Amino acid sequence: MMEEKGKENSIAAMAACYQKFDPAAYLQYNYTPPRADFARKDSIVPWKLACLHRAFTEDVSGELLVDIGSGPTFYQVMSGCEVFNKLILTDFLEINRRELRRWLQDEGGCSLDWT
């Protein structure tokens, strides 16, 4: 019984911590230069995109692609748009799902322009 209570408290604490997540800060730090500098060959984001593109064009295809834990990002499924008919992005946090909807539905106020 005591072990279950401790587990519930841990889950609640983690959920509370994640509610403070700031998608705009995350996107700014990870998806703008220097980490996302497309002019540099050693930049991590262009490397990730190349790996994902290769995976989707050489190894993976299908009818439906489901991304679990998308966060506020699209990069991980962009190349999948070419080989899957339908994509579903999911995330635990409403704030991340809202960020994705803003861009997909062209609502404005997006923290990053994925085009």
Backbone as JSON Lines, residues from 0, in Angstrom:
{"i":0,"aa":"M","n":[0.82,-1.19,0.0],"ca":[0.0,0.0,0.0],"c":[0.87,1.26,0.0]}
{"i":1,"aa":"M","n":[1.88,1.27,0.86],"ca":[2.77,2.43,0.97],"c":[3.54,2.63,-0.34]}
{"i":2,"aa":"E","n":[3.93,1.52,-0.98],"ca":[4.67,1.59,-2.24],"c":[3.8,2.2,-3.35]}
{"i":3,"aa":"E","n":[2.51,1.85,-3.39],"ca":[1.58,2.41,-4.37],"c":[1.43,3.91,-4.17]}
{"i":4,"aa":"K","n":[1.32,4.35,-2.94],"ca":[1.18,5.77,-2.62],"c":[2.41,6.55,-3.09]}
{"i":5,"aa":"G","n":[3.61,5.98,-2.87],"ca":[4.84,6.62,-3.31],"c":[4.9,6.72,-4.82]}
{"i":6,"aa":"K","n":[4.44,5.69,-5.51],"ca":[4.42,5.69,-6.98],"c":[3.46,6.75,-7.5]}
{"i":7,"aa":"E","n":[2.27,6.85,-6.88],"ca":[1.3,7.86,-7.27],"c":[1.86,9.26,-7.07]}
{"i":8,"aa":"N","n":[2.55,9.49,-5.94],"ca":[3.16,10.79,-5.68],"c":[4.23,11.12,-6.71]}
{"i":9,"aa":"S","n":[5.02,10.12,-7.11],"ca":[6.06,10.34,-8.13],"c":[5.45,10.73,-9.46]}
{"i":10,"aa":"I","n":[4.39,10.04,-9.84],"ca":[3.72,10.35,-11.1],"c":[3.11,11.74,-11.06]}
{"i":11,"aa":"A","n":[2.49,12.09,-9.95],"ca":[1.89,13.42,-9.8],"c":[2.96,14.5,-9.84]}
{"i":12,"aa":"A","n":[4.1,14.25,-9.2],"ca":[5.19,15.23,-9.21],"c":[5.74,15.42,-10.62]}
{"i":13,"aa":"M","n":[5.88,14.33,-11.37],"ca":[6.38,14.43,-12.73],"c":[5.39,15.18,-13.62]}
{"i":14,"aa":"A","n":[4.11,14.86,-13.47],"ca":[3.08,15.55,-14.25],"c":[3.08,17.04,-13.95]}
{"i":15,"aa":"A","n":[3.23,17.41,-12.7],"ca":[3.27,18.82,-12.31],"c":[4.48,19.52,-12.9]}
{"i":16,"aa":"C","n":[5.6,18.83,-12.91],"ca":[6.83,19.4,-13.48],"c":[6.66,19.66,-14.98]}
{"i":17,"aa":"Y","n":[6.09,18.71,-15.69],"ca":[5.91,18.86,-17.13],"c":[4.94,19.99,-17.48]}
{"i":18,"aa":"Q","n":[4.02,20.32,-16.58],"ca":[3.07,21.39,-16.86],"c":[3.76,22.74,-16.99]}
{"i":19,"aa":"K","n":[5.01,22.84,-16.53],"ca":[5.77,24.09,-16.62],"c":[6.58,24.17,-17.92]}
{"i":20,"aa":"F","n":[6.47,23.14,-18.77],"ca":[7.23,23.09,-20.01],"c":[6.88,24.28,-20.9]}
{"i":21,"aa":"D","n":[7.9,24.91,-21.5],"ca":[7.72,26.08,-22.37],"c":[8.11,25.71,-23.79]}
{"i":22,"aa":"P","n":[7.14,25.42,-24.66],"ca":[7.46,25.02,-26.03],"c":[8.26,26.08,-26.79]}
{"i":23,"aa":"A","n":[7.96,27.35,-26.58],"ca":[8.67,28.41,-27.3],"c":[10.16,28.39,-26.95]}
{"i":24,"aa":"A","n":[10.49,28.25,-25.68],"ca":[11.9,28.21,-25.27],"c":[12.57,26.95,-25.81]}
{"i":25,"aa":"Y","n":[11.88,25.83,-25.75],"ca":[12.41,24.57,-26.26],"c":[12.71,24.67,-27.76]}
{"i":26,"aa":"L","n":[11.77,25.21,-28.52],"ca":[11.96,25.33,-29.97],"c":[13.09,26.31,-30.29]}
{"i":27,"aa":"Q","n":[13.14,27.42,-29.58],"ca":[14.19,28.41,-29.8],"c":[15.57,27.81,-29.56]}
{"i":28,"aa":"Y","n":[15.71,27.07,-28.48],"ca":[17.0,26.49,-28.13],"c":[17.43,25.38,-29.09]}
{"i":29,"aa":"N","n":[16.5,24.53,-29.47],"ca":[16.84,23.33,-30.24],"c":[16.7,23.45,-31.76]}
{"i":30,"aa":"Y","n":[15.91,24.39,-32.25],"ca":[15.6,24.4,-33.68],"c":[15.9,25.72,-34.38]}
{"i":31,"aa":"T","n":[16.79,26.5,-33.79],"ca":[17.33,27.69,-34.45],"c":[18.85,27.61,-34.3]}
{"i":32,"aa":"P","n":[19.61,28.38,-35.1],"ca":[21.08,28.32,-34.97],"c":[21.51,28.65,-33.54]}
{"i":33,"aa":"P","n":[22.56,28.01,-33.08],"ca":[23.53,27.21,-33.81],"c":[23.15,25.74,-33.98]}
{"i":34,"aa":"R","n":[22.22,25.2,-33.18],"ca":[21.89,23.77,-33.28],"c":[21.22,23.43,-34.62]}
{"i":35,"aa":"A","n":[20.5,24.36,-35.17],"ca":[19.81,24.12,-36.44],"c":[20.36,25.03,-37.53]}
{"i":36,"aa":"D","n":[21.65,25.06,-37.66],"ca":[22.31,25.9,-38.65],"c":[22.53,25.08,-39.93]}
{"i":37,"aa":"F","n":[21.7,25.31,-40.93],"ca":[21.76,24.51,-42.16],"c":[22.97,24.85,-43.03]}
{"i":38,"aa":"A","n":[23.68,25.9,-42.68],"ca":[24.9,26.26,-43.43],"c":[26.1,25.44,-42.95]}
{"i":39,"aa":"R","n":[25.98,24.82,-41.77],"ca":[27.08,24.03,-41.2],"c":[26.8,22.54,-41.36]}
{"i":40,"aa":"K","n":[27.8,21.8,-41.78],"ca":[27.65,20.35,-41.97],"c":[27.58,19.59,-40.65]}
{"i":41,"aa":"D","n":[28.11,20.17,-39.57],"ca":[28.12,19.48,-38.28],"c":[26.95,19.88,-37.37]}
{"i":42,"aa":"S","n":[25.98,20.6,-37.91],"ca":[24.81,21.0,-37.13],"c":[23.89,19.8,-36.93]}
{"i":43,"aa":"I","n":[23.36,19.64,-35.74],"ca":[22.62,18.43,-35.4],"c":[21.27,18.3,-36.1]}
{"i":44,"aa":"V","n":[20.52,19.37,-36.25],"ca":[19.2,19.26,-36.85],"c":[19.26,18.83,-38.32]}
{"i":45,"aa":"P","n":[20.11,19.42,-39.14],"ca":[20.21,18.91,-40.52],"c":[20.61,17.44,-40.57]}
{"i":46,"aa":"W","n":[21.48,17.02,-39.66],"ca":[21.87,15.61,-39.61],"c":[20.67,14.72,-39.27]}
{"i":47,"aa":"K","n":[19.88,15.13,-38.26],"ca":[18.68,14.37,-37.89],"c":[17.72,14.27,-39.07]}
{"i":48,"aa":"L","n":[17.51,15.39,-39.75],"ca":[16.59,15.39,-40.89],"c":[17.08,14.46,-42.0]}
{"i":49,"aa":"A","n":[18.36,14.45,-42.26],"ca":[18.92,13.57,-43.29],"c":[18.72,12.1,-42.9]}
{"i":50,"aa":"C","n":[18.95,11.77,-41.65],"ca":[18.75,10.38,-41.19],"c":[17.29,9.97,-41.31]}
{"i":51,"aa":"L","n":[16.39,10.84,-40.9],"ca":[14.97,10.52,-40.98],"c":[14.52,10.4,-42.43]}
{"i":52,"aa":"H","n":[15.0,11.29,-43.28],"ca":[14.64,11.21,-44.71],"c":[15.11,9.89,-45.3]}
{"i":53,"aa":"R","n":[16.32,9.51,-44.97],"ca":[16.86,8.24,-45.47],"c":[16.0,7.06,-44.97]}
{"i":54,"aa":"A","n":[15.63,7.08,-43.71],"ca":[14.81,6.0,-43.14],"c":[13.47,5.92,-43.84]}
{"i":55,"aa":"F","n":[12.84,7.06,-44.05],"ca":[11.51,7.05,-44.67],"c":[11.56,6.71,-46.16]}
{"i":56,"aa":"T","n":[12.62,7.07,-46.84],"ca":[12.66,6.8,-48.28],"c":[13.23,5.43,-48.6]}
{"i":57,"aa":"E","n":[13.98,4.83,-47.66],"ca":[14.61,3.54,-47.95],"c":[14.0,2.38,-47.15]}
{"i":58,"aa":"D","n":[13.5,2.65,-45.96],"ca":[13.14,1.55,-45.06],"c":[11.69,1.5,-44.6]}
{"i":59,"aa":"V","n":[11.04,2.64,-44.46],"ca":[9.76,2.69,-43.8],"c":[8.71,3.32,-44.71]}
{"i":60,"aa":"S","n":[7.55,2.7,-44.77],"ca":[6.42,3.29,-45.49],"c":[5.15,2.61,-44.99]}
{"i":61,"aa":"G","n":[4.02,3.13,-45.36],"ca":[2.77,2.52,-44.94],"c":[1.59,3.45,-45.1]}
{"i":62,"aa":"E","n":[0.5,3.04,-44.55],"ca":[-0.74,3.8,-44.62],"c":[-0.8,4.87,-43.53]}
{"i":63,"aa":"L","n":[-0.42,4.49,-42.29],"ca":[-0.57,5.36,-41.13],"c":[0.72,5.43,-40.33]}
{"i":64,"aa":"L","n":[1.15,6.66,-40.03],"ca":[2.31,6.89,-39.17],"c":[1.81,7.56,-37.89]}
{"i":65,"aa":"V","n":[2.09,6.96,-36.74],"ca":[1.7,7.52,-35.46],"c":[2.97,7.89,-34.71]}
{"i":66,"aa":"D","n":[3.09,9.16,-34.34],"ca":[4.23,9.65,-33.58],"c":[3.78,9.85,-32.13]}
{"i":67,"aa":"I","n":[4.33,9.06,-31.24],"ca":[3.98,9.14,-29.82],"c":[4.96,10.08,-29.13]}
{"i":68,"aa":"G","n":[4.42,11.11,-28.48],"ca":[5.28,12.06,-27.78],"c":[5.93,13.05,-28.73]}
{"i":69,"aa":"S","n":[5.15,13.62,-29.6],"ca":[5.66,14.54,-30.63],"c":[6.3,15.78,-30.05]}
{"i":70,"aa":"G","n":[5.84,16.19,-28.88],"ca":[6.29,17.48,-28.36],"c":[5.72,18.56,-29.25]}
{"i":71,"aa":"P","n":[6.35,19.72,-29.3],"ca":[5.87,20.8,-30.16],"c":[6.55,20.78,-31.53]}
{"i":72,"aa":"T","n":[7.02,19.59,-31.98],"ca":[7.86,19.53,-33.18],"c":[7.26,18.69,-34.3]}
{"i":73,"aa":"F","n":[7.66,19.02,-35.53],"ca":[7.24,18.31,-36.74],"c":[8.39,17.6,-37.44]}
{"i":74,"aa":"Y","n":[9.62,17.99,-37.16],"ca":[10.75,17.52,-37.96],"c":[10.78,16.0,-38.08]}
{"i":75,"aa":"Q","n":[10.39,15.29,-37.03],"ca":[10.51,13.84,-37.0],"c":[9.56,13.13,-37.96]}
{"i":76,"aa":"V","n":[8.54,13.82,-38.45],"ca":[7.6,13.18,-39.38],"c":[7.55,13.85,-40.75]}
{"i":77,"aa":"M","n":[8.31,14.91,-40.96],"ca":[8.25,15.63,-42.23],"c":[8.5,14.72,-43.43]}
{"i":78,"aa":"S","n":[9.54,13.93,-43.38],"ca":[9.83,13.04,-44.5],"c":[8.79,11.93,-44.6]}
{"i":79,"aa":"G","n":[8.15,11.59,-43.52],"ca":[7.11,10.59,-43.54],"c":[5.89,11.02,-44.34]}
{"i":80,"aa":"C","n":[5.7,12.33,-44.48],"ca":[4.58,12.85,-45.27],"c":[4.65,12.36,-46.72]}
{"i":81,"aa":"E","n":[5.84,12.06,-47.18],"ca":[6.02,11.62,-48.56],"c":[5.62,10.16,-48.77]}
{"i":82,"aa":"V","n":[5.63,9.34,-47.73],"ca":[5.4,7.9,-47.9],"c":[4.24,7.34,-47.08]}
{"i":83,"aa":"F","n":[3.6,8.15,-46.25],"ca":[2.44,7.72,-45.49],"c":[1.24,8.54,-45.93]}
{"i":84,"aa":"N","n":[0.07,7.92,-45.96],"ca":[-1.14,8.63,-46.35],"c":[-1.73,9.45,-45.2]}
{"i":85,"aa":"K","n":[-1.49,9.01,-43.98],"ca":[-2.05,9.69,-42.82],"c":[-1.03,9.71,-41.7]}
{"i":86,"aa":"L","n":[-0.92,10.85,-41.02],"ca":[-0.02,10.99,-39.88],"c":[-0.82,11.44,-38.67]}
{"i":87,"aa":"I","n":[-0.49,10.86,-37.53],"ca":[-1.1,11.27,-36.26],"c":[0.04,11.64,-35.32]}
{"i":88,"aa":"L","n":[-0.03,12.85,-34.78],"ca":[0.95,13.3,-33.8],"c":[0.26,13.36,-32.45]}
{"i":89,"aa":"T","n":[0.95,12.91,-31.41],"ca":[0.37,12.88,-30.07],"c":[1.33,13.5,-29.07]}
{"i":90,"aa":"D","n":[0.79,14.01,-27.99],"ca":[1.63,14.47,-26.9],"c":[0.83,14.54,-25.61]}
{"i":91,"aa":"F","n":[1.5,14.33,-24.5],"ca":[0.91,14.37,-23.17],"c":[0.42,15.78,-22.82]}
{"i":92,"aa":"L","n":[1.17,16.78,-23.23],"ca":[0.88,18.16,-22.81],"c":[-0.02,18.89,-23.8]}
{"i":93,"aa":"E","n":[-1.07,19.48,-23.28],"ca":[-1.98,20.28,-24.11],"c":[-1.22,21.44,-24.77]}
{"i":94,"aa":"I","n":[-0.28,22.04,-24.07],"ca":[0.46,23.18,-24.62],"c":[1.25,22.78,-25.88]}
{"i":95,"aa":"N","n":[1.77,21.56,-25.91],"ca":[2.46,21.07,-27.11],"c":[1.47,20.78,-28.23]}
{"i":96,"aa":"R","n":[0.34,20.17,-27.89],"ca":[-0.68,19.91,-28.91],"c":[-1.21,21.22,-29.48]}
{"i":97,"aa":"R","n":[-1.35,22.24,-28.64],"ca":[-1.81,23.56,-29.1],"c":[-0.79,24.18,-30.06]}
{"i":98,"aa":"E","n":[0.49,24.05,-29.74],"ca":[1.55,24.57,-30.61],"c":[1.47,23.91,-31.99]}
{"i":99,"aa":"L","n":[1.28,22.61,-32.03],"ca":[1.16,21.88,-33.29],"c":[-0.08,22.33,-34.07]}
{"i":100,"aa":"R","n":[-1.21,22.47,-33.38],"ca":[-2.45,22.91,-34.05],"c":[-2.3,24.31,-34.64]}
{"i":101,"aa":"R","n":[-1.65,25.2,-33.92],"ca":[-1.47,26.57,-34.43],"c":[-0.79,26.57,-35.79]}
{"i":102,"aa":"W","n":[0.25,25.75,-35.92],"ca":[0.96,25.71,-37.19],"c":[0.14,24.97,-38.24]}
{"i":103,"aa":"L","n":[-0.41,23.83,-37.91],"ca":[-1.17,23.04,-38.87],"c":[-2.39,23.78,-39.4]}
{"i":104,"aa":"Q","n":[-3.05,24.52,-38.54],"ca":[-4.27,25.23,-38.92],"c":[-4.01,26.68,-39.28]}
{"i":105,"aa":"D","n":[-2.73,27.05,-39.38],"ca":[-2.32,28.4,-39.77],"c":[-3.02,29.47,-38.94]}
{"i":106,"aa":"E","n":[-3.02,29.25,-37.62],"ca":[-3.69,30.18,-36.71],"c":[-2.8,31.35,-36.31]}
{"i":107,"aa":"G","n":[-1.54,31.29,-36.61],"ca":[-0.61,32.33,-36.17],"c":[-0.21,32.12,-34.72]}
{"i":108,"aa":"G","n":[0.75,32.86,-34.27],"ca":[1.22,32.75,-32.91],"c":[2.12,31.56,-32.68]}
{"i":109,"aa":"C","n":[2.6,30.94,-33.75],"ca":[3.48,29.79,-33.61],"c":[4.86,30.24,-33.15]}
{"i":110,"aa":"S","n":[5.5,29.39,-32.38],"ca":[6.84,29.71,-31.88],"c":[7.9,29.45,-32.92]}
{"i":111,"aa":"L","n":[7.59,28.66,-33.96],"ca":[8.56,28.35,-35.0],"c":[7.81,28.08,-36.3]}
{"i":112,"aa":"D","n":[8.29,28.63,-37.4],"ca":[7.7,28.39,-38.7],"c":[8.36,27.17,-39.32]}
{"i":113,"aa":"W","n":[7.64,26.06,-39.41],"ca":[8.21,24.79,-39.89],"c":[8.34,24.72,-41.41]}
{"i":114,"aa":"T","n":[7.84,25.72,-42.14],"ca":[7.98,25.65,-43.59],"c":[9.43,25.74,-43.99]}
